[in-house]
Amino acid sequence: MCVTSNRTGGKFPRTNQVCRSRWRGHAAASDKAAYSAAQWYRYPMRVIARISWHLILLTGILALTEGVGVAQEQFRLIPEARFLFGMDWSHQWVAGEVLVPAGGQPGSGTKIDVDTDLGVNQGEASSVTLEGVILDNHLFNADFLMFSPTGMKRIPRTFRFHNKTYEVGTVVDTRIDLYWLRVSYGYKALDYPPWWIAPRVGVHYIGSSTTLNGETREAGVMSNTRSLDGVYPVLGLEGRLQFPHGIDFTLELEGTHLITRGFLTMVRLGVAWEVYPDIVINLRCTNRLVQCVEDFQPLNNEWFYIVSGVSGGISFGF
């Protein structure tokens, strides 16, 4: 709870002094947090622990059922179709810029670098995936990424966000909520076992919400949030190389350019290992680029993100 003090005996009233001093008290801690966040080479131990737990569990299952997995048939909920439902945990690195004016008014917003200005550059994420193969040649893919990196930093310059001014030296606590839904359909155009290639079409829906908590020139300490979203029809290509013992390598490419409204690209390299019938371990490296620009105001909302990460998870077939 912030307490506001106002002394009228002086030449100028003093307002929000307690709140100001509280934010100044976090300066050293914020600098330390920003430095720690910059250590991008530290692999997240929580992700390793989760993946290791799954590996240990599945290894135990294999040990108890030695020799059974080769002969057992895969479960099929629908004849001539196979689906895999899974969850992935990942560590993502993010870079980019946001421009958030108020009502399109010139001067009401400044382009802000999320890493340099706000100290937001990495975080953990989770995703839900669904893959399907129907009649051997028809491919269906869907995944939903949830990523909410945070950062706290003493900002190095003055900027404006949604018509509010954040002065240089102010400590700002930032949270970016990114939701990325992808749905695609592909068809095996070239199928020469052990490899195949499939062109595909799809759509991406991306929602982004940026929240800045800090002291502003106009309103004192406040929480300032702005949400934007975009829809991107895409064209893509998927290639897969299959190896013995249930191991597959996959390369996925997708992209589009919307002329004045932005662009999107995605590259993913993955390996899947079916360690037991209908139990698949997935490891993936993914790079995503997206730009979203409104085009109907004098000064438009705009954001650009590069999201790169390593993920591991487990899927179950049916």
C-alpha positions as a Markdown table, in Angstrom:
| # | Residue | x | y | z |
|---|---|---|---|---|
| 1 | Met | 0.0 | 0.0 | 0.0 |
| 2 | Cys | 1.4 | 3.4 | -1.0 |
| 3 | Val | 0.9 | 6.4 | 1.3 |
| 4 | Thr | 0.7 | 9.9 | -0.1 |
| 5 | Ser | 2.1 | 12.8 | 1.8 |
| 6 | Asn | 1.3 | 16.5 | 0.9 |
| 7 | Arg | 3.0 | 19.4 | 2.7 |
| 8 | Thr | 1.5 | 22.7 | 1.8 |
| 9 | Gly | 3.7 | 24.9 | 3.9 |
| 10 | Gly | 6.5 | 24.9 | 1.3 |
| 11 | Lys | 6.7 | 26.6 | -2.0 |
| 12 | Phe | 6.0 | 23.4 | -3.9 |
| 13 | Pro | 3.7 | 20.6 | -2.7 |
| 14 | Arg | 5.4 | 17.2 | -2.1 |
| 15 | Thr | 3.3 | 14.4 | -3.4 |
| 16 | Asn | 3.8 | 10.6 | -3.5 |
| 17 | Gln | 7.2 | 11.0 | -1.6 |
| 18 | Val | 6.8 | 7.7 | 0.2 |
| 19 | Cys | 6.1 | 5.9 | -3.1 |
| 20 | Arg | 9.1 | 7.5 | -4.7 |
| 21 | Ser | 11.4 | 6.6 | -1.9 |
| 22 | Arg | 10.1 | 3.0 | -2.0 |
| 23 | Trp | 11.0 | 2.7 | -5.7 |
| 24 | Arg | 14.4 | 4.3 | -5.1 |
| 25 | Gly | 15.0 | 1.6 | -2.4 |
| 26 | His | 14.7 | -1.1 | -5.1 |
| 27 | Ala | 17.4 | 0.5 | -7.3 |
| 28 | Ala | 20.3 | -1.8 | -6.2 |
| 29 | Ala | 18.0 | -4.9 | -6.3 |
| 30 | Ser | 16.8 | -4.0 | -9.8 |
| 31 | Asp | 20.3 | -3.6 | -11.1 |
| 32 | Lys | 21.3 | -7.0 | -9.6 |
| 33 | Ala | 18.1 | -8.6 | -11.1 |
| 34 | Ala | 18.9 | -7.1 | -14.5 |
| 35 | Tyr | 22.4 | -8.4 | -14.4 |
| 36 | Ser | 21.2 | -11.9 | -13.4 |
| 37 | Ala | 18.7 | -11.9 | -16.3 |
| 38 | Ala | 21.5 | -11.0 | -18.7 |
| 39 | Gln | 23.3 | -14.3 | -18.0 |
| 40 | Trp | 21.5 | -16.0 | -20.9 |
| 41 | Tyr | 24.0 | -18.9 | -21.0 |
| 42 | Arg | 22.6 | -20.3 | -17.7 |
| 43 | Tyr | 20.4 | -23.2 | -18.7 |
| 44 | Pro | 17.2 | -23.3 | -16.6 |
| 45 | Met | 17.4 | -26.0 | -14.0 |
| 46 | Arg | 13.7 | -26.3 | -13.7 |
| 47 | Val | 13.3 | -27.4 | -17.3 |
| 48 | Ile | 16.1 | -30.0 | -16.9 |
| 49 | Ala | 14.5 | -31.4 | -13.8 |
| 50 | Arg | 11.1 | -31.8 | -15.6 |
| 51 | Ile | 12.6 | -33.5 | -18.6 |
| 52 | Ser | 14.8 | -35.7 | -16.4 |
| 53 | Trp | 11.8 | -36.8 | -14.4 |
| 54 | His | 10.0 | -38.0 | -17.6 |
| 55 | Leu | 13.1 | -39.8 | -18.8 |
| 56 | Ile | 13.5 | -41.6 | -15.5 |
| 57 | Leu | 9.8 | -42.6 | -15.4 |
| 58 | Leu | 9.9 | -43.9 | -19.0 |
| 59 | Thr | 13.1 | -45.7 | -18.5 |
| 60 | Gly | 11.5 | -47.5 | -15.5 |
| 61 | Ile | 8.5 | -48.5 | -17.7 |
| 62 | Leu | 10.8 | -49.9 | -20.3 |
| 63 | Ala | 12.8 | -51.8 | -17.8 |
| 64 | Leu | 9.7 | -53.4 | -16.3 |
| 65 | Thr | 8.3 | -54.3 | -19.8 |
| 66 | Glu | 11.5 | -55.3 | -21.5 |
| 67 | Gly | 10.7 | -57.0 | -24.9 |
| 68 | Val | 7.0 | -56.1 | -24.8 |
| 69 | Gly | 7.2 | -52.7 | -26.5 |
| 70 | Val | 8.4 | -54.2 | -29.8 |
| 71 | Ala | 5.4 | -56.5 | -30.2 |
| 72 | Gln | 2.7 | -54.3 | -28.8 |
| 73 | Glu | 0.4 | -52.5 | -31.3 |
| 74 | Gln | -0.2 | -48.8 | -31.1 |
| 75 | Phe | -3.6 | -47.7 | -29.8 |
| 76 | Arg | -6.0 | -46.1 | -32.4 |
| 77 | Leu | -9.0 | -44.1 | -31.4 |
| 78 | Ile | -10.0 | -43.6 | -35.1 |
| 79 | Pro | -9.1 | -46.2 | -37.8 |
| 80 | Glu | -6.6 | -44.9 | -40.4 |
| 81 | Ala | -5.7 | -41.9 | -38.2 |
| 82 | Arg | -3.1 | -41.3 | -35.5 |
| 83 | Phe | -2.9 | -38.4 | -33.1 |
| 84 | Leu | -0.3 | -37.3 | -30.6 |
| 85 | Phe | -1.2 | -35.0 | -27.7 |
| 86 | Gly | 1.6 | -33.5 | -25.6 |
| 87 | Met | 3.0 | -30.8 | -23.4 |
| 88 | Asp | 6.4 | -29.1 | -23.7 |
| 89 | Trp | 8.4 | -27.1 | -21.3 |
| 90 | Ser | 11.0 | -24.7 | -22.7 |
| 91 | His | 13.4 | -21.8 | -22.0 |
| 92 | Gln | 12.9 | -18.9 | -24.4 |
| 93 | Trp | 15.1 | -15.9 | -25.2 |
| 94 | Val | 13.3 | -12.7 | -26.4 |
| 95 | Ala | 14.4 | -9.5 | -28.1 |
| 96 | Gly | 12.4 | -6.8 | -29.8 |
| 97 | Glu | 10.7 | -3.5 | -29.7 |
| 98 | Val | 7.3 | -2.1 | -28.8 |
| 99 | Leu | 5.6 | 1.2 | -29.7 |
| 100 | Val | 2.4 | 2.0 | -27.9 |
| 101 | Pro | 0.8 | 5.4 | -28.4 |
| 102 | Ala | -2.6 | 6.6 | -27.1 |
| 103 | Gly | -5.3 | 6.9 | -29.7 |
| 104 | Gly | -2.7 | 7.3 | -32.4 |
| 105 | Gln | -1.7 | 10.7 | -31.2 |
| 106 | Pro | 1.8 | 11.8 | -32.4 |
| 107 | Gly | 4.2 | 12.0 | -29.5 |
| 108 | Ser | 2.2 | 9.8 | -27.2 |
| 109 | Gly | 4.5 | 6.8 | -27.6 |
| 110 | Thr | 8.2 | 6.0 | -28.0 |
| 111 | Lys | 9.7 | 2.9 | -29.6 |
| 112 | Ile | 11.1 | 0.8 | -26.6 |
| 113 | Asp | 13.6 | -1.9 | -26.7 |
| 114 | Val | 12.4 | -4.7 | -24.4 |
| 115 | Asp | 15.9 | -5.8 | -23.5 |
| 116 | Thr | 18.0 | -2.6 | -23.4 |
| 117 | Asp | 15.3 | -0.4 | -22.0 |
| 118 | Leu | 13.2 | -2.8 | -19.8 |
| 119 | Gly | 15.6 | -5.6 | -19.0 |
| 120 | Val | 13.2 | -8.3 | -20.4 |
| 121 | Asn | 15.2 | -10.9 | -22.3 |
| 122 | Gln | 14.3 | -14.5 | -21.2 |
| 123 | Gly | 12.0 | -16.8 | -19.3 |
| 124 | Glu | 10.4 | -20.1 | -19.1 |
| 125 | Ala | 7.4 | -21.1 | -21.3 |
| 126 | Ser | 5.0 | -24.0 | -21.7 |
| 127 | Ser | 3.0 | -25.2 | -24.7 |
| 128 | Val | 0.3 | -27.7 | -25.6 |
| 129 | Thr | 0.7 | -29.6 | -28.9 |
| 130 | Leu | -1.5 | -31.8 | -31.1 |
| 131 | Glu | -0.3 | -33.7 | -34.2 |
| 132 | Gly | -2.3 | -35.9 | -36.5 |
| 133 | Val | -1.8 | -38.1 | -39.5 |
| 134 | Ile | -4.9 | -39.2 | -41.4 |
| 135 | Leu | -4.8 | -41.8 | -44.2 |
| 136 | Asp | -1.0 | -41.6 | -44.1 |
| 137 | Asn | -0.7 | -38.5 | -46.3 |
| 138 | His | -2.8 | -35.8 | -44.5 |
| 139 | Leu | -1.0 | -34.0 | -41.7 |
| 140 | Phe | -2.5 | -31.8 | -39.0 |
| 141 | Asn | -0.5 | -29.7 | -36.5 |
| 142 | Ala | -1.5 | -27.4 | -33.7 |
| 143 | Asp | 0.3 | -25.9 | -30.8 |
| 144 | Phe | -0.3 | -23.1 | -28.2 |
| 145 | Leu | 2.7 | -21.4 | -26.6 |
| 146 | Met | 2.3 | -19.5 | -23.3 |
| 147 | Phe | 5.3 | -17.2 | -22.5 |
| 148 | Ser | 5.5 | -14.5 | -19.8 |
| 149 | Pro | 9.0 | -13.1 | -19.4 |
| 150 | Thr | 9.6 | -10.4 | -16.8 |
| 151 | Gly | 12.3 | -7.8 | -16.0 |
| 152 | Met | 13.1 | -5.0 | -13.5 |
| 153 | Lys | 15.5 | -2.3 | -14.5 |
| 154 | Arg | 16.5 | 1.3 | -13.8 |
| 155 | Ile | 15.7 | 2.6 | -17.3 |
| 156 | Pro | 18.6 | 4.3 | -19.1 |
| 157 | Arg | 16.5 | 6.9 | -21.0 |
| 158 | Thr | 13.2 | 8.7 | -20.9 |
| 159 | Phe | 10.4 | 7.3 | -23.0 |
| 160 | Arg | 6.6 | 7.4 | -23.4 |
| 161 | Phe | 4.3 | 4.4 | -23.2 |
| 162 | His | 0.6 | 4.8 | -23.8 |
| 163 | Asn | 0.8 | 8.6 | -23.2 |
| 164 | Lys | 2.7 | 8.2 | -19.9 |
| 165 | Thr | 6.2 | 9.4 | -19.4 |
| 166 | Tyr | 8.8 | 7.3 | -17.7 |
| 167 | Glu | 11.9 | 9.4 | -16.7 |
| 168 | Val | 15.5 | 8.3 | -17.0 |
| 169 | Gly | 16.6 | 6.5 | -13.8 |
| 170 | Thr | 13.1 | 5.3 | -12.8 |
| 171 | Val | 12.9 | 1.7 | -11.7 |
| 172 | Val | 10.3 | -0.1 | -14.0 |
| 173 | Asp | 9.0 | -3.6 | -13.4 |
| 174 | Thr | 7.8 | -5.1 | -16.7 |
| 175 | Arg | 5.9 | -8.2 | -17.7 |
| 176 | Ile | 5.2 | -9.3 | -21.3 |
| 177 | Asp | 2.5 | -12.0 | -21.8 |
| 178 | Leu | 2.8 | -13.6 | -25.2 |
| 179 | Tyr | 0.3 | -16.2 | -26.4 |
| 180 | Trp | 1.0 | -17.9 | -29.8 |
| 181 | Leu | -1.5 | -20.3 | -31.4 |
| 182 | Arg | -0.5 | -22.1 | -34.6 |
| 183 | Val | -2.7 | -24.4 | -36.7 |
| 184 | Ser | -1.6 | -26.0 | -40.0 |
| 185 | Tyr | -2.5 | -28.6 | -42.6 |
| 186 | Gly | 0.0 | -30.4 | -44.8 |
| 187 | Tyr | 0.0 | -33.1 | -47.5 |
| 188 | Lys | 2.9 | -35.5 | -48.3 |
| 189 | Ala | 3.9 | -34.4 | -51.8 |
| 190 | Leu | 7.1 | -36.5 | -51.8 |
| 191 | Asp | 7.2 | -39.7 | -49.8 |
| 192 | Tyr | 10.3 | -41.9 | -50.3 |
| 193 | Pro | 10.8 | -43.9 | -47.0 |
| 194 | Pro | 12.6 | -43.2 | -44.8 |
| 195 | Trp | 12.0 | -39.5 | -45.6 |
| 196 | Trp | 9.1 | -37.4 | -46.8 |
| 197 | Ile | 8.4 | -33.7 | -47.6 |
| 198 | Ala | 5.0 | -32.0 | -47.2 |
| 199 | Pro | 4.0 | -28.4 | -48.2 |
| 200 | Arg | 1.5 | -26.9 | -45.8 |
| 201 | Val | -0.8 | -24.0 | -45.1 |
| 202 | Gly | -1.8 | -22.6 | -41.8 |
| 203 | Val | -2.6 | -19.6 | -39.6 |
| 204 | His | -1.0 | -18.1 | -36.6 |
| 205 | Tyr | -2.8 | -16.0 | -33.9 |
| 206 | Ile | -0.5 | -14.0 | -31.6 |
| 207 | Gly | -1.6 | -12.0 | -28.6 |
| 208 | Ser | 0.7 | -9.7 | -26.7 |
| 209 | Ser | 0.1 | -7.8 | -23.5 |
| 210 | Thr | 2.8 | -5.5 | -22.0 |
| 211 | Thr | 2.5 | -4.2 | -18.5 |
| 212 | Leu | 4.8 | -1.5 | -17.0 |
| 213 | Asn | 4.8 | -0.9 | -13.3 |
| 214 | Gly | 6.6 | 2.3 | -12.2 |
| 215 | Glu | 6.5 | 6.0 | -11.6 |
| 216 | Thr | 5.2 | 8.2 | -14.3 |
| 217 | Arg | 5.5 | 12.0 | -14.7 |
| 218 | Glu | 1.7 | 12.4 | -15.2 |
| 219 | Ala | 0.2 | 10.0 | -12.7 |
| 220 | Gly | 2.8 | 8.9 | -10.2 |
| 221 | Val | 3.2 | 5.2 | -9.5 |
| 222 | Met | 0.9 | 3.2 | -11.6 |
| 223 | Ser | 0.4 | -0.1 | -13.5 |
| 224 | Asn | 0.2 | 0.6 | -17.3 |
| 225 | Thr | -1.0 | -2.2 | -19.5 |
| 226 | Arg | -1.6 | -2.4 | -23.3 |
| 227 | Ser | -2.7 | -5.5 | -25.3 |
| 228 | Leu | -2.4 | -6.1 | -29.1 |
| 229 | Asp | -2.9 | -9.1 | -31.3 |
| 230 | Gly | -2.5 | -10.2 | -34.9 |
| 231 | Val | -3.6 | -13.0 | -37.3 |
| 232 | Tyr | -1.1 | -14.3 | -39.9 |
| 233 | Pro | -2.0 | -16.8 | -42.7 |
| 234 | Val | 1.2 | -18.7 | -43.6 |
| 235 | Leu | 2.7 | -21.1 | -46.1 |
| 236 | Gly | 5.2 | -23.7 | -45.0 |
| 237 | Leu | 7.2 | -26.8 | -45.6 |
| 238 | Glu | 7.8 | -29.8 | -43.4 |
| 239 | Gly | 10.4 | -32.5 | -43.9 |
| 240 | Arg | 11.0 | -35.7 | -41.9 |
| 241 | Leu | 13.7 | -38.3 | -41.8 |
| 242 | Gln | 12.9 | -41.5 | -40.0 |
| 243 | Phe | 15.4 | -43.8 | -38.3 |
| 244 | Pro | 15.1 | -47.2 | -36.7 |
| 245 | His | 14.0 | -47.6 | -33.0 |
| 246 | Gly | 11.3 | -45.0 | -33.4 |
| 247 | Ile | 13.5 | -41.9 | -33.9 |
| 248 | Asp | 12.5 | -39.1 | -36.3 |
| 249 | Phe | 14.2 | -35.9 | -37.2 |
| 250 | Thr | 11.9 | -33.0 | -38.4 |
| 251 | Leu | 12.5 | -29.6 | -40.0 |
| 252 | Glu | 9.6 | -27.1 | -40.2 |
| 253 | Leu | 9.6 | -23.8 | -42.1 |
| 254 | Glu | 6.7 | -21.3 | -42.1 |
| 255 | Gly | 6.3 | -17.7 | -43.0 |
| 256 | Thr | 4.3 | -14.8 | -44.5 |
| 257 | His | 4.5 | -11.1 | -45.3 |
| 258 | Leu | 1.5 | -8.8 | -44.9 |
| 259 | Ile | 3.0 | -5.8 | -46.8 |
| 260 | Thr | 2.1 | -2.9 | -44.4 |
| 261 | Arg | 0.8 | -5.0 | -41.5 |
| 262 | Gly | 4.0 | -6.9 | -40.7 |
| 263 | Phe | 5.5 | -10.4 | -41.2 |
| 264 | Leu | 6.1 | -13.7 | -39.5 |
| 265 | Thr | 8.7 | -16.5 | -39.9 |
| 266 | Met | 9.2 | -19.7 | -37.9 |
| 267 | Val | 12.0 | -22.3 | -38.1 |
| 268 | Arg | 11.9 | -25.5 | -36.0 |
| 269 | Leu | 14.3 | -28.4 | -35.8 |
| 270 | Gly | 13.1 | -31.3 | -33.7 |
| 271 | Val | 13.8 | -34.9 | -32.8 |
| 272 | Ala | 11.2 | -37.3 | -31.5 |
| 273 | Trp | 11.8 | -40.7 | -30.0 |
| 274 | Glu | 9.0 | -43.2 | -29.4 |
| 275 | Val | 10.4 | -45.0 | -26.4 |
| 276 | Tyr | 7.3 | -47.1 | -26.0 |
| 277 | Pro | 4.2 | -47.5 | -28.1 |
| 278 | Asp | 2.2 | -44.3 | -28.0 |
| 279 | Ile | 4.8 | -42.6 | -25.7 |
| 280 | Val | 7.0 | -40.1 | -27.4 |
| 281 | Ile | 9.8 | -37.8 | -26.1 |
| 282 | Asn | 10.3 | -34.6 | -28.0 |
| 283 | Leu | 13.3 | -32.2 | -28.1 |
| 284 | Arg | 13.0 | -29.0 | -30.3 |
| 285 | Cys | 14.8 | -25.8 | -31.1 |
| 286 | Thr | 12.6 | -23.1 | -32.4 |
| 287 | Asn | 13.1 | -19.6 | -33.7 |
| 288 | Arg | 10.2 | -17.2 | -34.3 |
| 289 | Leu | 10.1 | -13.7 | -35.7 |
| 290 | Val | 7.0 | -11.6 | -35.8 |
| 291 | Gln | 6.1 | -7.9 | -36.5 |
| 292 | Cys | 2.6 | -6.5 | -36.1 |
| 293 | Val | 1.8 | -3.0 | -37.3 |
| 294 | Glu | -1.5 | -1.1 | -37.3 |
| 295 | Asp | -2.0 | 1.1 | -40.3 |
| 296 | Phe | -5.0 | 3.3 | -39.6 |
| 297 | Gln | -3.7 | 6.1 | -37.3 |
| 298 | Pro | -1.1 | 8.9 | -37.5 |
| 299 | Leu | 1.0 | 7.0 | -34.9 |
| 300 | Asn | 0.2 | 3.3 | -34.9 |
| 301 | Asn | 0.7 | 0.5 | -32.3 |
| 302 | Glu | 3.6 | -1.7 | -33.3 |
| 303 | Trp | 5.6 | -4.6 | -31.9 |
| 304 | Phe | 8.4 | -6.8 | -33.1 |
| 305 | Tyr | 9.7 | -9.9 | -31.3 |
| 306 | Ile | 12.4 | -12.5 | -31.9 |
| 307 | Val | 11.6 | -15.5 | -29.7 |
| 308 | Ser | 14.2 | -18.4 | -29.7 |
| 309 | Gly | 14.2 | -21.4 | -27.4 |
| 310 | Val | 14.9 | -25.0 | -26.6 |
| 311 | Ser | 12.1 | -27.2 | -25.4 |
| 312 | Gly | 11.5 | -30.7 | -24.2 |
| 313 | Gly | 8.3 | -32.6 | -23.6 |
| 314 | Ile | 6.3 | -35.8 | -23.8 |
| 315 | Ser | 3.4 | -36.8 | -26.1 |
| 316 | Phe | 0.8 | -39.6 | -25.9 |
| 317 | Gly | -0.6 | -41.3 | -29.0 |
| 318 | Phe | -4.2 | -42.3 | -29.6 |
